[in-house]
Amino acid sequence: MRQLTLKRTKKLTACAMSIRLYVTDGEVCDSVINGENCRMLGTLKNGEEKTFEITEEECSLYVIADELSKSFCVDRYRLPASAAPVTLSGHNVLRPFQGNPFIFDDNGGEEAEEFRRKSRANRPKSAVIISIVSVMVTLGVVIGFAALRGFLNREQPKVYTYGDMSITLTDKFRVDDTSDGRRRVYSTQEAVILSYEKINEEYLSLDTTAQRYAELLILVNSLDDSEVGFTEDGVVRFSHKYTSEYKGEQIVLQSDFYILKNKDCFYIIEIVGDPDTMAKREKTRLEWIKSVKFD
């Protein structure tokens, strides 16, 4: 066996989240990551350093946040066969749409970058919206559009909070907090995904604008079809269309992103739905954005 020491450099990004370290193992399988059987070595908090025992054979190390996000919030480090001790380091990076993954330091090269590109491609646009679309189709077949319209007419305003922010939606939404700290609020029409990122001055200055932050999100997440714009009230926004597979069928979805800055945090409001519904309910969405308040 050889000694592996991993140091998680202390950063503001994902500072409240522990990371999980795994090594490929042909005998013990705690999780399957990237199609490989892996054994869990342990967890690391922000700024923590630990030493583990691993095989002297060639192996791969994986760092994930949790089982739900292991296909996209993940990084891999390949180790050649050796008996010599290994010391590695890394930190969580600012990629809100990918769960702010941990990235190993000094792990460049074409293979590592290709793995990260594939991981980013696996990021969910919103798993819940697929179920929403399915519910919408079922409702349309069973009870018809007229009944659905009557259902929507009974909506009443309701305030939902997230951190220092509040937003007024309707009482037809349900709340589902995710493992990475985001809050999903969803109904049969849309999913509203709320997240925020505290500014890490190593990457961004405190005077970074919401517009610049949106441009960086588009760049980092390779949203080539997106362009930064503004609502009538000056809120930064951009949209992105994509396809998701559901029961063997390709479903087209649309995400509208609204970026707001409050003190040293950027708040991201993502509203997801099918493009037709999004077009019809644009006025409603803008009213929601206008309702946003900060403590």
C-alpha positions, 0 to 999 in steps of 0.5 A, a space after each residue: 500500500 502507498 500513502 496518499 495525502 490530499 489537501 483541500 485548499 481553503 476557498 469561499 466557493 462551496 465552503 460549507 460543502 464536504 467533498 468525497 474522495 474515492 479510488 478505483 477498486 476491483 474488490 470493494 465497491 462503494 459507488 460506481 463513478 464514470 463506469 468504474 467501481 470505486 471505494 470511498 476513502 473519506 471526506 474533506 472539509 474546506 481547508 482540510 488535509 488528510 492521508 489515506 492508504 491506496 493501492 500501489 497499482 495504477 488507479 484513478 481518484 475521483 472527487 464528488 459532492 454526493 451520489 446525486 451529482 457524481 456524473 457532473 460535479 466530479 474530477 478525476 486524477 490518474 495515478 500510475 503504478 508506484 509505491 512512493 507516497 503521493 501528495 495532491 491538492 485542489 479546490 472547489 471552483 466557481 461553476 454554479 451550474 455544475 455544483 461548484 466542483 472540486 478540481 485537482 491542481 496540476 492536473 492538466 493535459 488533454 485527457 483530464 480536460 476531455 473528462 471535464 468537458 464530458 462532465 460539464 455536458 452531463 450537468 442537469 438543466 433541471 431533472 425536475 422539469 422533465 417530470 413537470 413536462 410529463 405531468 403537463 402532457 398527462 393533464 392535457 390528455 386527461 382533463 383538457 386545457 380548459 380544466 388546467 386553465 381553471 386550475 391556474 386561475 385559482 393561483 394566489 401569490 405566495 412569497 418564497 425565501 432563499 438566503 437574503 432574497 425573497 420572491 413572490 410566486 404562487 401557492 401552486 409551487 412546491 419546494 425541493 432543496 437540493 444537496 448542493 444548497 440550491 432551492 427548487 420551487 416548481 409547479 406544473 408550468 415551470 421550475 424556478 431554481 434559486 442559487 447564489 454565489 458569494 464573491 471569491 476575491 481570488 477570482 472576482 473583484 467585489 465591484 464585478 457587475 451582474 452583467 460581467 458575472 452573467 458573461 462569465 457564466 455563459 463562457 464557463 458553461 459553454 452556452 454558445 446560444 446565449 447572449 446577455 440582455 436586460 429586462 425593462 427594469 434593468 435586471 441582467 438576463 439570458 436564455 438557453 435552449 437544450 434537449 433532454 431525453 425522457 423515456 427515450 424521447 427528446 424534449 426541448 426545454 428552455 432556461 431563462 436566467 436572471 442575475 442579481 447582485 446583493 452586497 458580496 453575493 450574486 443571486 441566480 434565478 433560473 426559470 425552466 419550462 417548455 419553450 411554448 409555455 415560456 413564451 406565453 408566460 413571459 409577462 408572468 415571469 417578469 412580474 416574479 422578477 420584479 417582486 424580488 427583494 433583499 433583506 
